[in-house]
Amino acid sequence: MSRADAAVAVCFVVAAFSEAVVHHHAVPGLLVFQASGALWLGSLAVRRRWPLVPLCVTAVGGVLGTTIPAVVWPHASDGGGTWIVAMMLACYSLGAHGSGRTVALGVLLPLVVVVTADATTMTGWQRVSGILFVTTFIGLLPTAVGRLVRVRHDRLRVLRDQHQLILEAQHTQQESAVLVERLQTVERLQPTLLKGLQELAASAESSGDPTEVEASARQLLSRTREEVVALTAPAEEEPVPELPPADHVRALRHAAQPWTVLAAGGLVAGLSVESSGALVLSAPGWVVLPAAFVVGAPLVFAWWRPVLAVGAAWVATAAYSRLVAPLDGSLSETAFVLAAAFAVAALARRRAAVAGLVLCWLGQLVGVGTGDPLGEGVLILMCWLGGLAVNEVSRLVEQTRVNYQLLAGQEAASAARAVVEERLRLAREIHDAIGHSLTVVALQAGAARRLAEAEPDRAREVMRTVATVARSGVAGLALDGTTADLTALVERVRAAGLEVHTDIAPEELLDPEQRVIAFRVVQEGLTNVLRHAPGARVAVTVGRNGDRIEIAVANSAPAAAGSGPGTGRGLAGIRERVAAGAGEATWRALVDGGFEVRALLPTAPIAVATP
């Protein structure tokens, strides 16, 4: 039981009690009987969970509340408007939340109530019209509206399931596109970069010419930069197809077209039959059929211009009531006003629907006349709200359908974006792993070339370092938290002639992803020093700083000119890596002419996607 349903039940109990006081305050016994019966409407609190319960309770209460007063207090006034509205709500709830054959009770129980209640009080056409009215407008119409809302809700659930399938298909397509891109990139790099590193390692291990090794390393480094540039180049995305905006009203009107024609024909037939058998005519009999046709004809166009068509029908109805036969209280006129209220709410846009509601109430009050304006107004409002519910659910369904179509049309664009992200990831990997290794290889090979004649043993030792660094570059593309060895990285850079001071506490990097991030930050910082600040001293710090893990690489001013300013891609890639680990990266020039790269990571273990 929801709070909303409980509130609705309380409102109905209070309304029924108030109605009993207003109508029966002069008859104490009847007042007590009706006031105690108002408590039965509390069953509406479970209308969603057990929709059959409030319908049965209101049906039994309606029978007892009509037959017992008719026998015990035959001259008392009737005041069951709240119970009628409660039964309409119970029938709607059964249609919306009931299942199987129990939905048919939404029509049968009101029929049982009216047959039992009218058996001793009405005869002839009055009894027939009462049975038709209650069965149609108290039972059938609310149940049908509830079932329609249920169908729309089920359709929305199907659309949601389709949405999930679309998302899964997109995810699969993205994974496939990423795998294809990775395979193509690897196949393109295999004979050049990776194979080149392996050849450099093999040449260094076999004591090859350091000059050739240095030249090959610099050539391969240039090719690496070209690959990075190619991978980071903007990719053309598939254009997303443009879809027309969702227009649920158009869809509703298209579906309602045959029903408006049927309703128009039913109104013409009902007016003709009722005028011939039950109403007091103010005009010759031959006028009935053409006049009824004039009343019903505008409704044929209610699917196209609902408010305009209903307005024209009301003008014709008012003229019929004054010139042909009075329609106040007639079954045909009641059917028309309730159907018109439902139609303007279901088929018109919001402002027009409100205008249609006012039009229907004024048409009943002024055009035809009524002895119970409040009761008629409540019935009109209930039917209008039923149409509004259909309109709102249809709007939601149509908007969801269009959104899902748009989402389905974005599959190619999503796959293209996934490819771009994979290219950027591969570019960072190539830049970080191979770029660093080739820089060290080139510098070390240059050192070996200079030592070849004066210190051949030392030159061979340097070439062995070259081989080790080259092979580490191959392995670097498959870097994970277990192979991110900061100590080995620093030692390789020291072997290249860089003076490095360290303060590293690797045990404080709790998460393997943090180790990878720290390794890449230090690797990028040291590589930049080797390229752009030869002869500089470097300080590497990795450890806890308050509630964060700090990684810093700071160098002094260079002793000689470097290779010139870099492209900034390496630092941008570091910022992306650190951001993926819920941290932040910064860099700045130092007062003494040096440079510093700093990253801060959370101390708690983090879970990030491998960039």
C-alpha positions in Angstrom: 0.0 0.0 0.0 1.5 3.3 -1.1 1.1 6.6 0.7 -0.7 8.1 -2.3 -3.3 5.3 -2.3 -3.8 5.7 1.4 -4.3 9.4 0.9 -6.8 8.8 -1.8 -8.7 6.3 0.4 -8.8 8.9 3.3 -10.2 11.5 0.9 -13.0 9.3 -0.3 -13.9 8.3 3.3 -14.0 12.0 4.3 -16.0 12.9 1.2 -18.6 10.1 1.7 -18.9 11.0 5.4 -19.4 14.7 4.5 -22.0 13.8 1.8 -23.9 11.7 4.4 -24.0 14.6 6.8 -25.2 17.1 4.1 -27.9 14.9 2.7 -29.1 13.0 5.8 -28.5 15.2 8.8 -32.3 15.4 9.4 -32.6 11.5 9.6 -30.3 10.3 12.4 -30.6 6.6 11.7 -29.8 7.0 8.0 -27.0 9.4 8.8 -25.4 6.8 11.1 -25.9 4.1 8.5 -24.3 6.1 5.6 -21.5 7.5 7.8 -20.5 4.0 9.0 -20.6 2.8 5.4 -18.2 5.5 4.4 -15.4 3.6 6.2 -15.8 0.8 3.5 -14.2 3.2 1.0 -10.9 2.7 2.9 -10.5 -0.4 0.8 -9.3 1.9 -2.0 -5.9 2.0 -0.2 -5.1 -1.4 -1.7 -6.4 -0.7 -5.2 -3.0 -1.3 -6.8 -2.0 -4.4 -4.9 -5.3 -6.1 -4.7 -7.5 -4.2 -7.3 -10.4 -6.7 -7.0 -10.9 -6.0 -3.3 -12.0 -2.3 -3.5 -14.3 -3.1 -6.5 -16.1 -5.9 -4.6 -16.3 -3.7 -1.4 -17.8 -0.8 -3.3 -20.2 -3.1 -5.2 -21.5 -4.6 -2.0 -21.6 -1.2 -0.3 -23.4 0.2 -3.3 -26.1 -2.5 -3.2 -26.6 -2.3 0.6 -26.4 1.5 0.6 -29.2 1.7 -2.0 -31.6 -1.1 -1.2 -31.6 -0.8 2.6 -32.4 2.9 2.7 -35.0 2.4 -0.1 -36.8 -0.1 2.3 -36.2 1.5 5.7 -36.2 5.2 4.8 -38.2 5.3 1.4 -38.7 9.1 1.5 -35.1 10.1 2.2 -33.1 11.9 -0.5 -30.4 10.0 -2.5 -26.8 11.1 -2.2 -24.4 8.5 -3.5 -22.2 10.6 -5.8 -19.0 9.7 -3.9 -19.8 6.0 -4.1 -20.2 6.3 -7.9 -16.9 8.0 -8.3 -15.3 5.5 -6.0 -16.6 2.6 -8.1 -15.3 4.3 -11.2 -11.9 4.5 -9.6 -12.1 0.9 -8.5 -13.0 -0.2 -12.1 -10.1 1.9 -13.4 -7.7 0.2 -10.9 -9.0 -3.2 -11.9 -8.3 -2.4 -15.6 -4.9 -0.9 -14.8 -3.6 -3.4 -12.2 -5.8 -6.5 -12.6 -5.0 -9.6 -14.6 -6.7 -12.2 -16.6 -10.4 -12.7 -16.5 -10.9 -10.7 -13.3 -10.9 -7.5 -15.5 -14.3 -8.5 -16.8 -15.7 -7.9 -13.3 -15.1 -4.2 -13.9 -18.1 -4.3 -16.1 -20.2 -7.1 -14.4 -20.1 -5.8 -10.8 -21.5 -2.3 -11.6 -24.1 -4.1 -13.7 -25.1 -6.2 -10.7 -25.2 -3.1 -8.5 -27.5 -1.1 -10.8 -29.8 -4.1 -11.6 -30.2 -4.8 -7.8 -30.6 -1.2 -6.9 -33.1 -0.3 -9.6 -35.2 -3.4 -9.3 -37.6 -1.9 -6.8 -37.3 1.8 -7.7 -37.3 2.1 -11.5 -39.2 0.6 -14.4 -39.4 0.8 -18.2 -37.0 2.9 -20.2 -35.7 4.6 -17.0 -34.4 1.3 -15.7 -32.9 0.4 -19.1 -31.2 3.8 -19.4 -29.9 3.5 -15.9 -28.5 0.1 -16.5 -26.8 1.2 -19.8 -25.4 4.3 -18.1 -23.9 2.6 -15.1 -22.6 -0.3 -17.1 -21.0 1.9 -19.8 -19.8 4.9 -17.9 -19.2 3.5 -14.4 -17.9 0.1 -15.3 -16.9 -0.3 -19.0 -15.3 3.1 -19.7 -13.1 3.3 -16.6 -12.0 -0.3 -16.9 -11.2 0.2 -20.6 -9.1 3.3 -19.7 -7.3 1.5 -17.0 -6.6 -1.4 -19.4 -5.4 1.0 -22.0 -3.0 2.6 -19.5 -1.8 -0.9 -18.6 -1.2 -1.7 -22.2 0.8 1.5 -22.7 2.8 0.7 -19.5 3.6 -2.7 -20.8 4.7 -1.3 -24.1 6.9 1.1 -22.3 8.5 -1.8 -20.4 9.1 -3.5 -23.7 10.8 -0.3 -25.0 13.0 -0.3 -21.9 14.0 -3.9 -22.6 14.8 -2.9 -26.1 16.8 0.0 -24.8 18.9 -2.4 -22.7 19.4 -4.6 -25.7 20.5 -1.6 -27.8 23.0 -0.6 -25.1 24.3 -4.2 -24.9 24.6 -4.3 -28.7 26.4 -0.9 -28.7 28.8 -2.1 -26.0 29.5 -5.3 -28.0 30.0 -3.2 -31.2 32.3 -0.8 -29.4 34.4 -3.7 -28.0 34.5 -5.2 -31.5 35.6 -1.9 -33.0 38.3 -1.5 -30.3 39.6 -5.0 -30.8 39.7 -4.4 -34.6 41.5 -1.1 -34.2 44.0 -2.7 -31.7 44.7 -5.5 -34.0 45.2 -3.2 -37.0 47.5 -1.0 -35.0 49.5 -3.9 -33.7 49.8 -5.3 -37.2 51.0 -1.9 -38.5 53.5 -1.5 -35.7 54.7 -5.0 -35.6 57.1 -4.8 -38.6 58.3 -1.3 -37.6 58.4 -0.2 -34.0 58.3 -3.5 -32.1 60.4 -5.3 -34.7 62.8 -2.4 -34.7 63.2 -2.5 -31.0 63.9 -6.3 -31.1 66.5 -5.7 -33.9 68.1 -3.0 -31.8 68.3 -5.3 -28.8 69.7 -8.1 -31.0 72.3 -5.8 -32.5 73.4 -4.4 -29.1 73.7 -7.9 -27.7 75.9 -9.0 -30.6 78.2 -6.0 -30.1 77.0 -4.2 -33.2 78.3 -0.9 -34.4 77.1 1.7 -31.8 76.9 4.3 -34.6 74.4 2.2 -36.5 72.5 1.4 -33.3 72.3 5.1 -32.5 71.1 6.0 -36.0 68.5 3.2 -36.0 67.3 4.3 -32.6 66.8 7.9 -33.6 65.1 6.8 -36.9 62.8 4.6 -34.9 62.1 7.3 -32.4 61.1 9.6 -35.3 58.8 6.9 -36.6 57.3 6.5 -33.1 56.5 10.2 -33.0 54.8 9.9 -36.4 52.7 7.0 -35.2 51.7 9.0 -32.1 50.7 11.9 -34.3 48.8 9.6 -36.6 46.9 8.0 -33.8 46.0 11.3 -32.2 44.7 12.8 -35.4 41.0 13.6 -35.4 38.9 10.8 -36.8 35.8 11.3 -38.9 32.7 10.2 -37.0 29.7 8.7 -38.7 26.9 11.3 -38.9 24.1 10.7 -36.5 20.8 10.4 -38.4 18.3 13.2 -37.6 14.9 12.1 -36.5 11.7 14.2 -36.5 10.7 15.3 -33.0 8.4 13.1 -31.0 4.7 13.9 -31.7 2.5 11.7 -29.6 -0.6 13.7 -30.4 -0.3 12.9 -34.1 0.1 9.2 -33.3 -2.9 9.3 -31.0 -5.1 11.1 -33.5 -4.2 8.7 -36.3 -5.2 5.8 -34.0 -8.4 7.5 -33.0 -9.7 8.3 -36.5 -11.9 5.2 -36.9 -13.1 5.5 -33.3 -14.4 9.0 -33.8 -16.3 8.0 -36.8 -17.8 5.1 -34.8 -18.6 7.4 -31.9 -20.4 9.8 -34.2 -22.5 7.1 -35.6 -23.3 5.8 -32.2 -24.4 9.2 -31.0 -26.7 9.7 -34.1 -28.3 6.2 -33.5 -28.7 6.8 -29.8 -30.3 10.2 -30.2 -32.7 8.8 -32.8 -33.8 5.8 -30.8 -34.0 7.7 -27.4 -35.9 10.6 -29.0 -38.4 8.2 -30.5 -39.0 6.2 -27.4 -38.2 8.1 -24.2 -38.0 11.9 -24.8 -40.7 14.4 -25.2 -40.5 15.9 -28.7 -40.8 19.6 -29.3 -40.7 19.1 -33.1 -42.2 16.8 -35.8 -40.9 13.3 -35.7 -39.3 13.5 -39.1 -36.9 16.1 -37.8 -35.3 13.7 -35.3 -32.9 11.8 -37.7 -31.5 14.8 -39.6 -31.2 16.8 -36.4 -29.3 13.8 -34.8 -27.1 13.7 -37.8 -26.2 17.4 -37.4 -25.3 16.7 -33.7 -23.1 13.7 -34.5 -21.5 14.9 -37.8 -18.8 17.2 -36.2 -17.5 14.3 -34.1 -16.3 12.6 -37.3 -13.5 15.2 -37.3 -12.7 15.0 -33.6 -9.5 13.1 -34.4 -8.2 16.0 -36.5 -9.4 19.1 -34.5 -10.8 17.7 -31.3 -11.7 21.0 -29.5 -13.2 22.6 -32.6 -15.2 19.4 -33.4 -16.5 19.1 -29.9 -17.4 22.8 -29.8 -19.4 22.4 -33.0 -21.1 19.3 -31.6 -22.0 21.2 -28.4 -23.6 24.0 -30.3 -25.7 21.4 -32.3 -26.5 19.6 -29.0 -27.8 22.8 -27.4 -29.9 23.5 -30.4 -31.3 19.9 -30.4 -32.1 20.2 -26.7 -34.1 23.4 -27.2 -35.7 22.8 -30.6 -36.2 19.0 -30.9 -36.2 17.3 -27.5 -34.8 18.2 -24.0 -31.7 16.2 -23.4 -30.9 16.9 -19.7 -30.5 13.5 -18.0 -30.8 11.5 -21.3 -28.5 8.6 -21.8 -27.3 9.8 -25.2 -26.4 13.3 -24.0 -24.6 11.9 -21.0 -22.6 9.6 -23.2 -21.7 12.5 -25.5 -20.5 14.8 -22.7 -18.4 12.1 -21.1 -16.9 10.9 -24.4 -16.3 14.5 -25.4 -14.4 15.3 -22.2 -12.3 12.1 -22.7 -11.6 13.0 -26.4 -10.4 16.6 -25.9 -8.0 15.4 -23.1 -6.7 12.5 -25.1 -6.4 14.0 -28.5 -5.6 17.7 -27.9 -2.4 19.4 -26.6 -2.3 20.6 -23.0 -3.7 24.1 -23.3 -6.4 23.1 -25.8 -7.3 20.1 -23.5 -8.0 22.5 -20.6 -10.1 24.7 -22.9 -12.0 21.5 -24.0 -12.7 20.7 -20.3 -14.2 24.1 -19.7 -16.1 23.8 -23.0 -17.7 20.5 -21.9 -18.7 21.7 -18.5 -20.2 25.0 -19.9 -21.9 23.0 -22.6 -23.6 20.8 -20.0 -24.4 23.7 -17.7 -25.5 26.4 -20.2 -26.2 24.6 -23.4 -28.3 21.6 -22.2 -28.8 22.3 -18.5 -28.4 20.1 -15.4 -30.0 19.6 -12.0 -26.7 18.5 -10.4 -23.9 20.7 -11.7 -21.4 19.5 -9.1 -22.0 15.8 -9.8 -22.0 16.4 -13.6 -18.7 18.4 -13.2 -17.1 15.5 -11.2 -18.0 13.0 -13.9 -16.8 15.2 -16.6 -13.5 15.8 -14.7 -13.0 12.1 -14.2 -13.4 11.3 -17.9 -11.2 14.2 -18.8 -8.5 12.9 -16.4 -8.8 9.5 -18.0 -8.1 11.0 -21.4 -5.3 13.1 -20.0 -3.7 9.9 -18.5 -3.9 8.2 -22.0 -2.3 11.4 -23.5 0.5 11.5 -21.0 1.4 7.8 -21.2 1.3 8.1 -25.0 3.6 11.1 -24.9 6.1 9.2 -22.7 5.9 6.1 -24.9 6.4 8.1 -28.1 9.2 10.1 -26.7 10.9 7.0 -25.5 10.5 5.3 -28.9 12.1 8.3 -30.6 14.9 8.4 -28.1 15.6 4.7 -28.6 15.6 5.2 -32.4 18.1 8.0 -32.0 20.2 5.8 -29.7 20.1 3.0 -32.2 21.2 5.4 -34.9 24.2 6.4 -32.8 25.7 3.0 -32.8 28.2 3.9 -35.6 29.1 7.1 -33.9 29.6 5.4 -30.5 31.9 2.8 -32.2 33.9 5.6 -33.8 34.3 7.3 -30.5 35.4 4.1 -28.9 38.0 3.7 -31.7 39.3 7.2 -31.1 39.6 6.5 -27.4 41.5 3.3 -28.1 43.8 5.2 -30.5 44.6 7.8 -27.8 45.3 5.0 -25.3 47.6 3.3 -27.8 49.3 6.6 -28.5 50.0 7.1 -24.8 51.3 3.5 -24.5 53.6 4.0 -27.5 54.8 7.4 -26.3 55.4 6.3 -22.7 56.9 2.8 -23.3 58.7 2.9 -26.7 59.5 6.6 -26.7 61.2 6.4 -23.3 63.1 3.3 -24.3 64.3 4.7 -27.6 65.4 7.9 -26.0 67.6 5.9 -23.6 68.8 3.6 -26.4 69.8 6.5 -28.5 71.7 8.2 -25.7 73.4 5.1 -24.5 74.4 4.1 -28.1 75.9 7.5 -28.5 77.9 7.1 -25.3 79.1 3.6 -26.5 80.1 5.2 -29.8 82.3 7.7 -28.0 83.8 5.0 -25.7 84.4 2.5 -28.5 88.0 3.3 -29.1 89.2 4.5 -25.7 87.3 2.1 -23.4 86.0 -0.9 -25.5 85.0 -2.9 -22.4 83.0 0.0 -21.1 81.4 0.4 -24.5 80.4 -3.3 -24.6 78.9 -2.9 -21.1 76.9 0.1 -22.3 75.6 -1.8 -25.3 74.4 -4.6 -23.0 72.4 -1.8 -21.2 71.1 -0.8 -24.6 69.9 -4.3 -25.3 68.2 -4.5 -21.9 66.4 -1.1 -22.4 65.3 -2.1 -25.9 63.7 -5.3 -24.6 62.1 -3.5 -21.7 60.4 -1.2 -24.3 58.8 -4.2 -26.0 57.6 -5.5 -22.6 56.4 -2.0 -21.6 53.4 -2.2 -24.0 52.0 -4.9 -21.7 52.7 -3.0 -18.5 50.7 -3.8 -15.4 51.0 -3.3 -11.7 53.4 -6.1 -11.2 56.0 -5.0 -13.8 56.0 -1.3 -13.0 59.4 -1.3 -11.4 60.4 2.2 -10.5 63.8 1.2 -9.2 64.8 -0.5 -12.5 63.5 2.5 -14.4 65.7 4.8 -12.4 68.7 2.6 -12.8 68.3 2.5 -16.6 68.2 6.3 -16.7 71.3 6.5 -14.4 73.1 4.2 -16.8 72.3 6.8 -19.5 74.4 9.3 -17.5 71.6 11.2 -15.7 72.1 12.1 -12.1 69.0 11.0 -10.2 68.2 11.3 -6.5 65.3 9.2 -5.3 63.0 9.1 -2.3 60.6 6.3 -3.2 58.3 4.4 -0.9 56.6 1.9 -3.3 54.8 0.1 -0.4 52.5 3.1 0.0 51.2 2.6 -3.5 48.4 0.2 -2.4 46.7 -0.3 -5.7 48.4 -1.9 -8.9 46.8 0.9 -11.0 48.6 3.4 -8.7 51.9 1.7 -9.4 51.3 1.9 -13.1 50.3 5.6 -12.9 53.4 6.4 -10.7 55.6 4.5 -13.1 54.3 6.5 -16.1 54.6 9.8 -14.4 58.2 9.2 -13.4 59.0 7.7 -16.8 57.6 10.8 -18.6 59.5 13.1 -16.3 62.8 11.4 -16.7 62.3 11.0 -20.5 61.7 14.7 -20.8 64.9 15.5 -18.8 66.9 13.2 -21.1 65.5 14.9 -24.2 65.3 18.5 -23.2 67.6 19.1 -20.2 70.8 17.1 -20.7 73.2 17.4 -17.7 70.5 18.3 -15.3 70.1 16.8 -11.8 66.8 15.1 -11.1 65.0 14.4 -7.8 62.3 11.7 -7.9 59.8 11.5 -5.0 57.1 8.9 -4.5 55.4 8.6 -1.1 52.6 9.8 1.2 52.0 13.5 1.6 49.2 14.0 4.1 46.2 12.1 2.9 47.4 11.8 -0.7 50.1 9.9 -2.5 52.6 12.3 -4.2 54.7 11.6 -7.2 57.1 14.3 -8.3 60.0 14.6 -10.8 61.9 17.8 -10.5 65.1 18.7 -12.4 67.6 21.5 -12.2 68.6 23.8 -15.1 70.1 21.9 -18.0 73.9 22.0 -18.5 73.5 22.0 -22.3 70.9 22.7 -24.9 68.4 20.0 -25.4 66.3 18.9 -28.4 64.0 21.9 -28.1 60.5 22.3 -26.8 58.3 19.2 -26.8 54.8 18.8 -28.2 53.1 18.5 -24.8 51.4 15.2 -25.7 53.3 13.4 -23.1 52.3 15.7 -20.3 48.7 15.8 -21.5 48.7 12.0 -21.5 50.0 12.0 -17.9 47.2 14.3 -16.8 44.6 12.0 -18.4 46.2 8.9 -16.7 46.2 10.6 -13.3 42.7 11.9 -13.7 41.5 8.3 -14.5 42.9 7.4 -11.1 40.9 10.1 -9.3 44.0 12.3 -8.9 45.4 15.5 -10.4 48.6 16.3 -12.3 50.4 19.6 -12.6 53.7 20.9 -14.0 55.6 24.1 -13.8 58.9 25.8 -14.6 61.1 26.4 -11.5 62.8 29.6 -10.6 66.3 28.1 -11.1 65.5 27.2 -14.7 64.4 23.7 -14.0 61.1 21.9 -14.4 58.8 19.9 -12.2 56.1 17.4 -12.8 53.8 16.5 -9.9 50.9 14.2 -9.4 48.6 13.5 -6.4 46.6 10.3 -6.0 44.1 9.3 -3.3 45.6 7.1 -0.6 42.7 4.6 -0.7 42.9 1.8 -3.3 41.2 3.0 -6.5 39.5 1.1 -9.3 40.0 2.7 -12.7 39.8 1.5 -16.3 43.2 0.7 -17.9 43.8 3.7 -20.2 
